Amino acid sequence: MQSHITIREARSDEFEGLGKLMVSVYSRLEGFPGPDEQPKYYDMLAHIGRMAERPATRLLVAVIGDALAGGVVYFSDMAQYGSGGSATREKDAAGFRLLAVDPGTRGMGVGRALVEDCIARAKADGVRQVIIHTTRAMTVAWTMYEQMGFERAPDLDFRQEALEVFGLRLRL
């Protein structure tokens, strides 16, 4: 099913479109704070291309043909991860965050392909674990992560303003 999905690093001419996709996806999540509640978070999403400037960070996209189907940010050094809580202090770990899939391509394996690419990168980087976070509003993604072997890691939980954020860990 995923053979038609290509995962690669985002090109600079895709940054704006990916930012718009991310804002659209996250702002439509039921129970997730909106742009008025967390303007800094949505500014980060809108300008997701800035993440590509960080060391040990890869902004990845999923494309089907020429169409942008989703994206994610992969971190080979958790110090660059940029979340709350203790995740940025994790050693021998990689992580990813800000996974978004175009609603028009849901059910086609785009999210899974992005996660599989991040796991493969982590294995190639020689780390022993992959760290991620999710929220109650992200039930589809959370279920997928658990099906792929991620386990709850309460030691990584934190609050982003009023939002509870839950840590997950995949041991490699």
Backbone as a chain_set.jsonl record, in Angstrom:
{"seq": "MQSHITIREARSDEFEGLGKLMVSVYSRLEGFPGPDEQPKYYDMLAHIGRMAERPATRLLVAVIGDALAGGVVYFSDMAQYGSGGSATREKDAAGFRLLAVDPGTRGMGVGRALVEDCIARAKADGVRQVIIHTTRAMTVAWTMYEQMGFERAPDLDFRQEALEVFGLRLRL", "coords": {"N": [[0.822, -1.206, 0.0], [2.045, 1.204, 0.613], [3.851, 1.713, -1.394], [3.688, 3.738, -3.263], [4.224, 6.015, -1.907], [6.57, 8.446, -1.196], [9.19, 9.189, 0.967], [11.115, 11.847, 1.99], [13.657, 14.406, 2.514], [12.381, 17.654, 3.114], [12.053, 20.173, 0.634], [13.073, 23.586, 0.284], [11.168, 25.058, -1.127], [8.883, 23.82, -0.377], [8.319, 24.367, 2.227], [6.452, 26.396, 3.039], [3.944, 25.38, 2.166], [3.883, 22.978, 3.631], [3.849, 24.011, 6.207], [1.335, 25.296, 6.203], [-0.286, 23.045, 5.879], [0.25, 21.696, 8.304], [-0.703, 23.552, 10.229], [-3.418, 23.568, 9.525], [-4.146, 20.845, 9.995], [-3.561, 20.461, 12.777], [-5.108, 22.485, 13.963], [-7.649, 21.578, 13.56], [-8.013, 19.409, 15.173], [-10.058, 17.846, 17.421], [-10.474, 18.93, 20.683], [-7.904, 19.832, 20.914], [-5.744, 22.577, 21.594], [-6.44, 25.701, 19.986], [-5.258, 28.111, 17.471], [-5.649, 30.652, 18.667], [-5.395, 30.075, 21.336], [-2.835, 29.008, 21.669], [-0.73, 30.683, 20.318], [2.096, 30.801, 19.807], [2.826, 28.165, 19.367], [1.398, 27.58, 17.028], [2.581, 29.406, 15.336], [5.095, 28.275, 15.159], [4.391, 25.919, 13.786], [3.398, 27.016, 11.373], [5.706, 28.09, 10.332], [7.384, 25.919, 9.828], [9.586, 25.244, 8.323], [11.778, 26.439, 9.486], [12.71, 24.615, 11.275], [14.365, 22.954, 9.848], [16.757, 24.221, 9.899], [17.985, 23.671, 12.262], [20.615, 21.969, 14.032], [21.236, 18.428, 13.665], [18.666, 17.779, 12.906], [15.938, 16.881, 10.869], [13.67, 17.794, 8.461], [11.062, 16.151, 7.244], [9.151, 15.002, 4.446], [6.215, 13.458, 3.125], [5.383, 12.372, -0.002], [3.088, 11.898, -2.64], [3.187, 11.077, -5.81], [3.417, 14.192, -7.164], [2.288, 15.49, -5.089], [2.075, 16.9, -1.863], [1.752, 14.994, 0.955], [2.098, 14.761, 3.658], [4.026, 15.346, 6.682], [6.853, 15.427, 8.966], [9.03, 16.037, 11.77], [12.251, 14.986, 12.373], [14.589, 14.114, 14.875], [17.884, 13.565, 15.491], [19.329, 14.081, 17.673], [18.314, 14.467, 20.838], [18.527, 16.811, 22.284], [17.81, 18.818, 20.6], [15.097, 18.577, 20.317], [13.067, 20.136, 21.537], [10.741, 20.132, 23.193], [8.602, 20.365, 26.123], [9.182, 19.113, 29.481], [11.205, 16.202, 30.232], [12.338, 15.12, 27.937], [14.305, 16.289, 26.26], [16.623, 15.782, 27.551], [17.171, 13.135, 27.275], [19.33, 10.439, 26.607], [21.176, 8.568, 24.133], [19.156, 8.388, 22.246], [16.697, 9.086, 19.728], [14.2, 11.154, 18.182], [10.871, 12.123, 17.119], [8.562, 14.617, 16.051], [5.57, 16.603, 15.58], [4.053, 15.388, 13.55], [2.069, 15.267, 10.69], [-0.663, 14.604, 8.554], [-2.103, 14.982, 5.411], [-5.572, 15.388, 5.242], [-6.894, 14.365, 2.985], [-5.392, 12.198, 2.229], [-5.497, 10.351, 4.192], [-5.553, 7.107, 5.656], [-4.109, 5.874, 3.749], [-1.641, 5.045, 4.486], [0.274, 6.983, 4.947], [1.046, 8.31, 7.381], [2.104, 6.119, 8.817], [4.216, 5.431, 7.093], [5.862, 7.685, 7.369], [6.545, 7.463, 10.1], [7.834, 4.954, 10.087], [10.045, 5.622, 8.514], [11.343, 7.42, 10.236], [11.973, 5.678, 12.358], [13.717, 3.932, 11.032], [15.774, 5.755, 10.478], [16.605, 6.327, 13.075], [17.587, 3.814, 13.857], [19.711, 3.616, 12.028], [21.221, 5.688, 13.007], [22.135, 4.544, 15.254], [21.02, 4.611, 17.822], [19.316, 3.664, 20.91], [16.656, 4.015, 21.436], [13.474, 5.5, 20.541], [11.88, 8.501, 21.02], [8.765, 10.012, 21.548], [5.877, 12.215, 21.6], [2.4, 12.607, 22.398], [-1.103, 13.527, 22.387], [-4.348, 13.462, 24.017], [-6.093, 14.26, 22.06], [-5.107, 13.24, 19.759], [-5.923, 10.62, 18.852], [-5.995, 8.744, 16.714], [-3.342, 8.742, 15.758], [-2.042, 8.001, 18.149], [-2.993, 5.39, 18.583], [-1.887, 4.155, 16.297], [0.86, 4.46, 16.883], [1.117, 2.805, 19.15], [0.468, 0.333, 17.991], [2.701, 0.043, 16.462], [4.618, -0.551, 18.285], [5.409, 1.336, 20.194], [5.53, 2.37, 23.588], [3.844, 3.566, 26.523], [5.414, 6.15, 28.356], [5.521, 7.462, 31.143], [7.4, 9.012, 32.503], [8.187, 10.879, 30.697], [6.125, 12.626, 30.342], [4.461, 15.843, 30.206], [3.159, 19.191, 30.668], [1.777, 21.402, 28.335], [1.136, 24.441, 28.58], [-2.234, 24.407, 29.247], [-2.545, 21.913, 28.216], [-2.32, 18.421, 28.4], [0.452, 16.405, 27.768], [1.663, 13.416, 26.521], [4.225, 11.052, 26.966], [5.858, 8.69, 24.843], [7.703, 5.714, 24.128], [9.894, 3.881, 22.083], [11.702, 1.053, 22.189], [14.695, 0.116, 20.68]], "CA": [[0.0, 0.0, 0.0], [2.87, 2.394, 0.752], [4.871, 1.775, -2.439], [3.571, 4.984, -4.019], [4.565, 7.115, -1.004], [7.998, 8.719, -1.098], [9.592, 9.976, 2.129], [12.404, 12.496, 1.725], [13.781, 15.703, 3.182], [11.601, 18.714, 2.484], [12.761, 21.23, -0.105], [12.695, 24.909, 0.79], [9.946, 25.529, -1.777], [7.753, 23.095, 0.223], [8.156, 24.766, 3.622], [5.211, 27.138, 3.256], [2.822, 24.455, 2.01], [3.89, 22.063, 4.759], [3.396, 24.79, 7.362], [-0.121, 25.456, 6.095], [-0.875, 21.736, 6.147], [0.351, 21.419, 9.731], [-1.648, 24.424, 10.931], [-4.753, 23.074, 9.227], [-4.361, 19.564, 10.661], [-3.573, 20.606, 14.232], [-6.206, 23.363, 14.392], [-8.914, 20.846, 13.417], [-8.085, 18.301, 16.124], [-11.029, 18.085, 18.483], [-9.866, 18.894, 22.004], [-6.548, 20.365, 20.871], [-5.802, 24.048, 21.615], [-6.428, 26.367, 18.695], [-4.268, 29.176, 17.287], [-5.848, 31.743, 19.625], [-4.979, 29.611, 22.657], [-1.393, 28.769, 21.686], [-0.213, 31.315, 19.098], [3.505, 30.48, 19.553], [2.86, 26.809, 18.813], [0.935, 27.644, 15.641], [3.61, 30.121, 14.571], [6.119, 27.267, 14.876], [3.864, 25.06, 12.73], [3.317, 27.783, 10.124], [7.075, 28.322, 9.866], [8.042, 24.643, 10.096], [10.862, 25.209, 7.606], [12.86, 26.86, 10.388], [13.238, 23.417, 11.945], [15.421, 22.387, 9.004], [17.992, 24.949, 10.18], [18.569, 23.172, 13.507], [21.529, 20.836, 13.871], [20.725, 17.092, 13.987], [17.218, 17.827, 12.69], [15.534, 16.681, 9.476], [12.272, 18.033, 8.143], [10.739, 15.127, 6.247], [7.833, 15.052, 3.827], [5.691, 12.318, 2.377], [4.77, 12.827, -1.249], [2.458, 10.919, -3.521], [3.345, 11.775, -7.082], [3.967, 15.523, -6.865], [1.465, 16.097, -4.042], [2.496, 16.82, -0.474], [0.763, 14.197, 1.687], [2.318, 14.855, 5.099], [5.375, 15.695, 7.106], [7.262, 15.177, 10.344], [10.377, 16.513, 12.083], [13.062, 13.947, 12.998], [15.714, 14.64, 15.652], [18.875, 12.545, 15.841], [19.856, 14.514, 18.971], [17.145, 14.91, 21.599], [18.729, 18.173, 22.771], [17.154, 19.702, 19.622], [13.692, 18.175, 20.247], [12.3, 21.352, 21.77], [9.483, 20.003, 23.928], [8.699, 20.489, 27.571], [9.498, 17.86, 30.156], [12.583, 15.702, 30.304], [12.751, 14.462, 26.689], [15.516, 16.866, 25.678], [17.779, 15.271, 28.305], [17.32, 11.702, 27.008], [20.57, 10.064, 25.929], [21.089, 7.377, 23.294], [17.778, 8.434, 21.748], [16.252, 9.989, 18.667], [12.777, 11.409, 18.352], [10.184, 12.875, 16.081], [7.369, 15.327, 16.501], [4.849, 17.422, 14.604], [3.577, 14.559, 12.446], [0.79, 15.702, 10.125], [-1.037, 13.941, 7.308], [-3.19, 15.638, 4.685], [-6.81, 14.613, 5.405], [-7.245, 13.706, 1.733], [-4.583, 10.99, 2.028], [-5.604, 9.49, 5.373], [-5.909, 5.73, 5.362], [-3.252, 5.371, 2.669], [-0.365, 4.633, 5.055], [1.235, 8.094, 4.963], [1.573, 8.475, 8.735], [2.933, 4.944, 9.112], [5.446, 5.536, 6.298], [6.703, 8.702, 8.005], [7.064, 6.893, 11.348], [8.803, 3.913, 9.727], [11.268, 6.286, 8.07], [12.007, 7.943, 11.438], [12.538, 4.534, 13.076], [14.885, 3.491, 10.256], [16.839, 6.745, 10.695], [17.107, 6.125, 14.438], [18.419, 2.608, 13.832], [20.937, 3.971, 11.304], [21.982, 6.564, 13.896], [22.694, 3.699, 16.302], [20.46, 4.877, 19.149], [18.601, 2.528, 21.487], [15.24, 4.293, 21.645], [12.834, 6.621, 19.849], [11.016, 9.219, 21.951], [7.747, 10.867, 20.927], [4.792, 12.678, 22.459], [1.083, 12.701, 21.795], [-2.132, 14.059, 23.282], [-5.631, 12.751, 23.917], [-6.754, 14.687, 20.818], [-4.46, 12.546, 18.639], [-6.234, 9.209, 19.095], [-5.616, 7.912, 15.569], [-1.883, 8.61, 15.79], [-1.663, 7.269, 19.362], [-3.267, 3.979, 18.301], [-0.884, 3.7, 15.343], [2.143, 4.348, 17.576], [1.089, 1.602, 19.984], [0.515, -0.819, 17.082], [4.065, -0.045, 15.945], [5.507, -0.953, 19.364], [5.682, 2.384, 21.173], [4.905, 2.15, 24.89], [3.726, 4.757, 27.365], [6.577, 6.495, 29.17], [5.056, 8.573, 31.986], [8.521, 9.865, 32.898], [8.365, 11.9, 29.653], [4.926, 13.467, 30.282], [4.557, 17.238, 30.637], [2.016, 20.032, 30.303], [2.049, 22.53, 27.445], [0.08, 25.303, 29.101], [-3.284, 23.58, 29.847], [-2.621, 20.656, 27.482], [-1.529, 17.284, 28.863], [1.225, 15.793, 26.687], [2.045, 12.104, 27.009], [5.418, 10.495, 26.354], [5.898, 7.309, 24.35], [9.072, 5.291, 23.856], [10.102, 2.637, 21.345], [13.058, 0.535, 22.403], [15.209, -0.507, 19.456]], "C": [[0.86, 1.262, 0.0], [3.853, 2.583, -0.401], [4.82, 3.081, -3.232], [3.895, 6.215, -3.174], [6.076, 7.245, -0.957], [8.241, 9.585, 0.126], [10.974, 10.54, 1.819], [12.474, 13.79, 2.523], [13.015, 16.751, 2.387], [12.527, 19.679, 1.75], [12.254, 22.584, 0.405], [11.419, 25.439, 0.131], [8.696, 24.802, -1.25], [7.446, 23.56, 1.653], [6.813, 25.454, 3.874], [3.991, 26.219, 3.169], [2.733, 23.468, 3.162], [3.423, 22.778, 6.025], [1.891, 24.977, 7.358], [-0.837, 24.147, 6.39], [-0.871, 21.45, 7.646], [-0.622, 22.269, 10.541], [-3.071, 23.917, 10.739], [-5.064, 21.791, 10.001], [-4.489, 19.752, 12.169], [-4.741, 21.467, 14.706], [-7.564, 22.676, 14.304], [-9.046, 19.665, 14.377], [-9.045, 18.654, 17.249], [-10.343, 17.917, 19.841], [-8.44, 19.406, 22.051], [-6.639, 21.886, 20.869], [-5.699, 24.639, 20.213], [-5.381, 27.469, 18.629], [-4.426, 30.333, 18.267], [-5.358, 31.371, 21.019], [-3.469, 29.419, 22.767], [-0.746, 29.354, 20.422], [1.246, 30.976, 18.796], [3.636, 29.098, 18.912], [2.456, 26.842, 17.34], [1.878, 28.451, 14.756], [4.737, 29.153, 14.205], [5.652, 26.35, 13.742], [3.874, 25.776, 11.38], [4.694, 27.977, 9.495], [7.943, 27.085, 10.118], [9.4, 24.533, 9.391], [12.032, 25.643, 8.46], [13.487, 25.669, 11.098], [14.4, 22.817, 11.163], [16.771, 23.063, 9.249], [18.696, 24.428, 11.428], [19.557, 22.046, 13.231], [20.818, 19.535, 14.258], [19.213, 16.981, 13.814], [16.933, 17.693, 11.202], [14.04, 16.91, 9.348], [11.924, 17.118, 6.977], [9.33, 15.335, 5.704], [7.512, 13.706, 3.205], [5.037, 12.9, 1.143], [4.193, 11.632, -2.001], [2.409, 11.589, -4.883], [4.049, 13.091, -6.8], [3.263, 16.188, -5.698], [2.036, 15.846, -2.655], [1.401, 16.109, 0.321], [0.943, 14.275, 3.196], [3.747, 15.234, 5.396], [5.599, 15.39, 8.57], [8.654, 15.763, 10.525], [11.089, 15.422, 12.87], [14.276, 14.586, 13.663], [16.667, 13.496, 15.985], [19.559, 12.881, 17.157], [18.691, 15.107, 19.751], [17.312, 16.307, 22.192], [18.037, 19.182, 21.86], [15.629, 19.54, 19.602], [12.721, 19.314, 20.561], [10.976, 21.215, 22.483], [9.696, 20.361, 25.391], [9.105, 19.155, 28.159], [10.951, 17.48, 30.014], [13.124, 15.146, 28.998], [14.065, 15.0, 26.133], [16.785, 16.411, 26.404], [18.01, 13.773, 28.083], [18.601, 11.453, 26.206], [20.328, 8.79, 25.12], [19.688, 7.237, 22.699], [17.654, 9.39, 20.576], [14.769, 10.228, 18.91], [12.182, 12.045, 17.119], [8.973, 13.538, 16.686], [6.753, 16.077, 15.331], [4.481, 16.623, 13.354], [2.221, 15.076, 11.986], [0.576, 15.008, 8.789], [-2.21, 14.688, 6.697], [-4.451, 14.786, 4.824], [-7.223, 13.853, 4.145], [-6.461, 12.43, 1.46], [-4.643, 10.051, 3.23], [-6.079, 8.108, 4.967], [-5.049, 5.107, 4.282], [-1.878, 4.928, 3.182], [0.678, 5.728, 5.137], [1.864, 8.263, 6.341], [2.512, 7.338, 9.107], [4.256, 5.021, 8.348], [6.4, 6.568, 6.904], [7.338, 8.156, 9.285], [8.109, 5.822, 11.04], [10.122, 4.519, 9.261], [12.044, 6.821, 9.275], [12.66, 6.815, 12.236], [13.785, 4.022, 12.347], [16.047, 4.457, 10.439], [17.456, 6.56, 12.081], [18.008, 4.885, 14.508], [19.743, 2.894, 13.136], [21.837, 4.867, 12.151], [22.56, 5.8, 15.087], [22.174, 3.976, 17.7], [19.633, 3.684, 19.62], [17.117, 2.776, 21.689], [14.78, 5.481, 20.805], [11.814, 7.201, 20.821], [10.03, 10.068, 21.15], [6.742, 11.303, 21.981], [3.492, 12.713, 21.672], [0.114, 13.276, 22.824], [-3.409, 13.237, 23.121], [-6.365, 13.097, 22.615], [-6.237, 13.911, 19.605], [-4.682, 11.04, 18.732], [-5.821, 8.311, 17.943], [-4.108, 7.675, 15.57], [-1.444, 7.766, 16.988], [-1.855, 5.773, 19.144], [-2.221, 3.409, 17.346], [0.467, 3.507, 16.036], [2.187, 3.076, 18.421], [1.151, 0.341, 19.119], [1.922, -1.033, 16.536], [5.087, -0.36, 17.044], [5.878, 0.119, 20.371], [4.912, 2.076, 22.451], [4.866, 3.446, 25.667], [4.975, 4.916, 28.213], [6.203, 7.7, 30.032], [6.169, 9.512, 32.447], [8.77, 10.99, 31.888], [7.174, 12.852, 29.542], [5.231, 14.895, 30.721], [3.266, 17.959, 30.263], [2.513, 21.158, 29.398], [0.901, 23.493, 27.689], [-0.984, 24.399, 29.716], [-3.347, 22.174, 29.235], [-1.725, 19.583, 28.101], [-0.858, 16.637, 27.656], [1.847, 14.521, 27.253], [3.239, 11.554, 26.229], [5.234, 9.045, 25.959], [7.343, 6.986, 23.985], [9.039, 3.977, 23.087], [11.544, 2.219, 21.589], [13.503, -0.214, 21.147], [16.136, -1.669, 19.78]], "O": [[0.453, 2.284, -0.552], [4.626, 3.541, -0.381], [5.827, 3.482, -3.814], [3.845, 7.339, -3.675], [6.782, 6.268, -0.706], [7.575, 10.605, 0.308], [11.886, 9.807, 1.435], [11.49, 14.218, 3.127], [13.001, 16.737, 1.156], [13.639, 19.959, 2.197], [11.131, 22.69, 0.898], [10.667, 26.186, 0.757], [7.577, 25.138, -1.637], [6.421, 23.181, 2.219], [6.116, 25.117, 4.831], [3.104, 26.284, 4.02], [1.637, 23.151, 3.625], [2.681, 22.206, 6.824], [1.242, 24.833, 8.393], [-1.867, 24.132, 7.065], [-1.88, 21.009, 8.196], [-1.291, 21.76, 11.44], [-3.841, 23.848, 11.697], [-6.135, 21.672, 10.598], [-5.435, 19.248, 12.773], [-5.309, 21.192, 15.763], [-8.53, 23.14, 14.909], [-10.078, 18.994, 14.394], [-8.857, 19.652, 17.945], [-9.714, 16.894, 20.11], [-7.823, 19.415, 23.117], [-7.519, 22.443, 20.213], [-4.962, 24.135, 19.365], [-4.693, 27.735, 19.614], [-3.429, 30.939, 18.66], [-4.954, 32.239, 21.793], [-2.888, 29.64, 23.829], [-0.274, 28.611, 19.562], [1.606, 30.871, 17.624], [4.46, 28.895, 18.02], [3.097, 26.207, 16.503], [1.961, 28.205, 13.552], [5.269, 29.196, 13.096], [6.429, 26.038, 12.84], [4.303, 25.215, 10.372], [4.826, 28.022, 8.272], [9.085, 27.195, 10.563], [10.268, 23.787, 9.844], [13.17, 25.258, 8.189], [14.657, 25.71, 11.478], [15.314, 22.238, 11.75], [17.811, 22.537, 8.851], [19.876, 24.71, 11.635], [19.362, 21.258, 12.305], [19.905, 19.546, 15.084], [18.559, 16.188, 14.492], [17.601, 18.312, 10.373], [13.243, 16.287, 10.05], [12.426, 17.288, 5.866], [8.436, 15.788, 6.418], [8.392, 12.936, 2.82], [4.226, 13.821, 1.239], [4.738, 10.529, -1.989], [1.674, 12.557, -5.082], [5.154, 13.104, -6.259], [3.589, 17.321, -5.343], [2.427, 14.729, -2.318], [0.259, 16.566, 0.357], [0.041, 13.898, 3.944], [4.566, 15.42, 4.496], [4.657, 15.13, 9.319], [9.378, 15.964, 9.55], [10.599, 14.979, 13.909], [14.911, 15.477, 13.099], [16.289, 12.56, 16.689], [20.291, 12.055, 17.702], [18.143, 16.139, 19.362], [16.318, 16.929, 22.568], [17.711, 20.285, 22.299], [14.943, 20.307, 18.924], [11.676, 19.437, 19.922], [10.144, 22.118, 22.387], [10.816, 20.622, 25.832], [9.344, 18.187, 27.437], [11.81, 18.311, 29.72], [14.282, 14.731, 28.955], [14.86, 14.234, 25.588], [17.894, 16.635, 25.918], [18.946, 13.205, 28.644], [18.903, 12.17, 25.252], [19.394, 8.035, 25.392], [19.115, 6.149, 22.648], [18.399, 10.362, 20.452], [14.158, 9.572, 19.754], [12.891, 12.452, 16.199], [8.428, 13.087, 17.694], [7.332, 16.172, 14.249], [4.586, 17.126, 12.235], [1.326, 15.297, 12.803], [1.505, 14.845, 7.998], [-3.19, 14.991, 7.377], [-4.412, 13.586, 4.553], [-7.845, 12.796, 4.244], [-6.815, 11.663, 0.565], [-3.914, 9.06, 3.277], [-6.895, 7.954, 4.058], [-5.234, 3.941, 3.934], [-1.041, 4.484, 2.396], [1.851, 5.443, 5.373], [3.086, 8.35, 6.456], [3.592, 7.571, 9.65], [5.308, 4.707, 8.906], [7.611, 6.346, 6.945], [8.527, 8.362, 9.527], [9.164, 5.792, 11.673], [11.192, 3.998, 9.572], [13.267, 6.691, 9.331], [13.773, 6.974, 12.735], [14.793, 3.715, 12.983], [17.194, 4.023, 10.545], [18.674, 6.629, 12.242], [19.062, 4.912, 15.144], [20.793, 2.458, 13.608], [23.061, 4.817, 12.033], [23.374, 6.336, 15.84], [22.827, 3.61, 18.678], [19.291, 2.803, 18.831], [16.385, 1.863, 22.069], [15.571, 6.34, 20.415], [10.986, 6.476, 21.374], [10.41, 10.753, 20.2], [6.759, 10.818, 23.112], [3.488, 12.832, 20.447], [0.472, 13.484, 23.983], [-3.529, 12.423, 22.205], [-7.171, 12.303, 22.129], [-6.863, 13.925, 18.545], [-3.723, 10.27, 18.693], [-5.335, 7.205, 18.182], [-3.651, 6.544, 15.403], [-0.57, 6.91, 16.855], [-0.979, 4.977, 19.481], [-1.722, 2.304, 17.561], [1.144, 2.506, 15.804], [3.184, 2.354, 18.408], [1.823, -0.623, 19.486], [2.295, -2.154, 16.188], [6.286, -0.429, 16.771], [6.602, -0.169, 21.324], [3.785, 1.583, 22.406], [5.725, 4.314, 25.507], [5.524, 3.94, 28.723], [6.532, 8.835, 29.686], [5.912, 10.677, 32.749], [9.484, 11.947, 32.189], [7.203, 13.784, 28.738], [6.146, 15.129, 31.51], [2.391, 17.387, 29.615], [3.539, 21.782, 29.668], [-0.167, 23.378, 27.087], [-0.661, 23.666, 30.651], [-4.125, 21.337, 29.693], [-0.529, 19.798, 28.302], [-1.507, 16.355, 26.649], [2.471, 14.536, 28.314], [3.263, 11.585, 24.998], [4.554, 8.275, 26.637], [8.108, 7.865, 23.586], [8.258, 3.077, 23.399], [12.482, 2.936, 21.241], [12.782, -1.063, 20.624], [16.662, -2.312, 18.871]]}, "num_chains": 1, "name": "protein.A"}
